[in-house]
């Protein structure tokens, strides 16, 4: 997953199947929290797709 171009990943692709692991997910979550996003590890891990994550963050954006 780390060595793919953005257009090589779809919104509904399972990112764990593409190489994302729990440690990298924790790192992403912490960065997003530092930027003001209120997301939990469980929410991200339950549906590990870009489409779901965008909806999570956008739905809570003020």
C-alpha angles and dihedrals in degrees: 000000000000093000099051130104116241092248090057092069125069126213091248100043115120103243094203088060087052095055106277112139132194094260092055090046089054090051092051091047092052092050091050091048090050087054091052104265115139103214132138130218091241093054091051096043096048092062108019099187130116090232093057093044093051090052091049094052097038092047091059097042101116 
